[in-house]
Amino acid sequence: MTSKPKVLLLGEIEHAHTAWSQIASIATVLTPKATNRTAFITECKSGAFDGVSVAFRTFDSFSITGKIDNELCDAFPKTLKFMCHNGAGYDQVDIQACTAHSIRVSNTPTAVDDATADVTIWLLIGALRNFPVGMAALRAGDWRGTTLPRLGHDPQGKVLGILGMGGIGRNVAAKARAFGMEIRYHNRSRLSPELEDGAEYVPLERLLAESDVLSLNLPLNPHTRHTISTDQFALMKTGIVIVNTARGAVMDEDALVKALDSGKVASVGLDVYEEEPKIHPGLIDNPNVLLVPHMGTWTVETQTKMEEWTISNVKLALEQGALKSIVPEQKDMA
């Protein structure tokens, strides 16, 4: 009788229990006893996970394993060939290290598109209308404040520049059109006319120079870190509004704080930060900043969809040795 394949569960299944029960019926599920990286590496080297071919990992499992890097890939059993990550962003996983160890990585594109785009639009409207000042005054028992907030702006007719026109960026564009915004975008490569859906493809410098609102929707990797910094702020219109629901480090927070203090950036809406959960004090102290503690996908429906998507990758890896959403950097390994 052939023994069941083994799956390593890094983190918790919180919503998609029915989908996960299918995995439990076709594979032996192992979970680490370690509670920190050092202990986890020791556990890996002890042979506790020998024979594991697929791993399911969550964002929160970082507290146990740390970054999935060369050191960790060296410690994993040689049988591990698939790393199924529950999340659209996968900056916690060193793709280069995984590729070097023949470990294919998947993420959850599209599963997060609606929820993240919804938060982007909420931040966009809130920052554009200058709501943070009034909200803070109200909570302090001072109605709109002793000094009235400056008037906000309507979205109608404003140029929305989208940096990163993947699934989330396109979803933001579709929703922003309902508010009468004009969509321009910059991407690694131009999209097909159907995917553009009327959005205008422009060089990055022009996107920065012409946008009234800039939405950051690009993944974080070594090439995109601090894509927006001092030189980029210098190209922007005075009074621009910026929204970031991607990853904090695609924008230089120190440079952002200086741009806010100078008035170059009028307001900003943020769901992500460079050193989460730490937030730059210059952002906390600035009344023109609308802050959310990384809640872009914080809904029952989206969390469930993400888990189900990741589980479907695990199932496909077990049954067919393939992934339905391998990360773009590894498309040649698909």
Salt bridges, closest charged atoms under 4 A:
ASP69 OD1 - ARG37 NH2 2.80
GLU71 OE1 - ARG37 NH2 2.81
ASP74 OD1 - HIS101 NE2 2.64
ASP91 OD1 - ARG247 NE 2.67
ASP114 OD1 - LYS175 NZ 2.65
ASP118 OD1 - LYS175 NZ 2.72
GLU182 OE2 - ARG184 NH2 2.40
GLU196 OE2 - ARG190 NE 2.74
ASP197 OD2 - ARG177 NH1 3.43
GLU200 OE1 - ARG184 NE 3.44
GLU200 OE2 - ARG206 NH2 2.95
GLU210 OE1 - ARG184 NH1 2.44
GLU210 OE2 - ARG206 NE 2.92
ASP212 OD1 - LYS237 NZ 2.79
ASP252 OD2 - HIS226 ND1 3.84
ASP254 OD1 - HIS280 NE2 2.72
GLU274 OE1 - ARG225 NH2 3.59
GLU274 OE1 - HIS226 NE2 3.12
GLU275 OE1 - LYS278 NZ 3.71
GLU276 OE1 - HIS294 ND1 2.74
GLU319 OE1 - LYS315 NZ 3.33
